[in-house]
């Protein structure tokens, strides 16, 4: 694809939501000019994805790569209880990727932006020898009510929104050599790969937890429960205990773990990119929170542990306690937010 | 430098201006949370710089690279008449760069952010095989008064803020082989290289032109007068004529051009990265605009041409007219804003 066609496609998308999203000027000037919403704060998150570090084009289609680029950032907005509004997209592209690739990739990006009613307002496209994608999302949060990592209180119960370890399981299947046969059914295989490739950020849940004012502390599970909860504990100057028996693990991840002879708990605690939400709740508001969250999730959230005094994250299993602070997944990357 | 030290340094910087810059939460959560200024719009610009495409570490020090990364984005904010407030910085780093490099680079970034009172509020750092830097700047502009590319009117006079072609001249000197001797004095050499390495974005000028309401149309000269004015003409549905004799060219660029036997006009029209401002003004407000601009620049702005009916950019020289539409500098990149 000619670079100018790529730009044209991005511009077309950017004009879709102009009026409804307070875009005074989108693509086409030195800056995008945007009108912030009254009585809102801005929430900003940015991710860089590098080929072979964060994704492998043997395992993910161009369309799904575009989609996941957006979803991972939407999950960060979900974690603060925000509403995503605007995106900038920077692409450092390499040779050797054909028109179909770029078409599919841009469609993946644009379809997903559209799904979440996000407008593309700018970006930059440059040549490189390594495909590198940078997406920055700007959203709106409610002042005083946005969800933060540093607001967990001793005695709070810890909840997560869905099964943990599925994404890591999907990645394990994708990483198998062609020679390694795995006696797993198509349905399990497809479910786990889908959970890795097409995660579902918990945007509605985050917005509800924020707007109802029931909850103050949340994080999205991008680096595994052990690491992400460690962030919450460190920022909140508290500790946490996780009950192994309470961790929600899907039938499919349990099946896979048996086949691979690994512990499903390892996947659930240390596997990244589940993009579920973790939040903490004072027991006094638990009933209302559970009712509202269940409406959105279609199932009850999972109670997995408790915020404690002290520091560090511990796993309680068979009456034993084991420290698991920061034992999470690393992409070979760390983030400043 | 350990990655965590790098992050620590960035965090230290980010906390410097927190209170004065409406930062509710900077680095350390899923999103940065920011309070937009009342009665302002946001202006957003983003650049990706790739090693060997946009910079060569043989020619630019780590400190100056950090500095220029910020300056190029500040220039985009200047072009809309904005005030830069917040930055996110994404670094894809490669092996083989030592602690001194990272120290100097981060100092270059942070010193320059501080000079412009910009706060670093987030980012991402990842491993790669190619050093790739992405900076996104968010600023504030005055609604209805921000400067745009699409507001030039037929009959407007075209002004630029400073000498053109110096940066391209500096780059030519840097690109000479060791074998190519150039009989240029140290003072000329240093001036031109400095204009390439340490450009001075015209932030105060842009803010004045916007806030006084005298001017509606501006662009920063990052890709050369011929290309940047072509953007203005295309967006404004107009044409332009440039008078060759009026183009401001420094003594140093004239000297260099003689030595290299090239036309100084080529450097001025097609050389990139001068980061001067170009704006158009109705003759009726010319006197006041010139008075105010002269106060800021310390010299009168340069009147270089006129907005005309029709389309395309033409150069008038020795009574002849030649089309120069989009004959500018390309980094091998194009931008979506």
Interface residues (C-beta under 8 A of the other chain):
Chain A: X3 X4 X7 X10 X11 X14 X24 X25 X26 X27 X28 X29 X30 X31 X32 X33 X34 X35 X36 X40 X41 X42 X43 X44 X45 X46 X47 X48 X49 X50 X53 X54 X76 X77 X79 X80 X82 X86 X88 X89 X90 X91 X92 X121 X122 X123 X124 X125 X126 X127 X128 X129 X130 X132 X134 X136 X138 X139 X141 X143 X146 X148 X149 X150 X219 X220 X235 X331 X332 X333 X334 X335 X336 X337
Chain B: X3 X4 X7 X10 X11 X14 X24 X25 X26 X27 X28 X29 X30 X31 X32 X33 X34 X35 X36 X40 X41 X42 X43 X44 X45 X46 X47 X48 X49 X50 X53 X54 X76 X77 X79 X80 X82 X86 X88 X89 X90 X91 X92 X121 X122 X123 X124 X125 X126 X127 X128 X129 X130 X132 X134 X136 X138 X139 X141 X143 X146 X148 X149 X150 X219 X220 X235 X331 X332 X333 X334 X335 X336 X337
